Amino acid sequence: MTREDFVARWRTRQSEWARIGALVDGARVCEDVLQDFEAVTRAEDDAELSLSEAAAETGYSGDHLRRLHRLGKLPAYRKGRNLFFRSGDLPRKPTAPSLSPYDPVADARRVISQRQEER
């Protein structure tokens, strides 16, 4: 099941239930939604990615992913000469915290206050 299938299925149910004024068992509805959501995440995790697609998805270079596979740290399989990875097995590159732009005026004030404290 894809994300689009998931949304379409539950939008259809929503409109159908609204049209007939259905009163439903909330626990059963939640269970159905969670089962469908788990099916979506399983399908996304099982997606097969080529080396270049995996590199784009993770933020790591293809060489690095190939090295991780060669060292046995990242499972992959070959189709001919090409490596393919399961999306759920891929590492995610940590994102760097966004740095605020350099403010020369604030920096100058900080330097002046440090020099005045030294005196």
Beta strands, then each sheet from edge to edge (+ up, - down):
strand 1: 48-50
strand 2: 77-79
strand 3: 82-86
sheet 1: 1+ 3- 2+
end
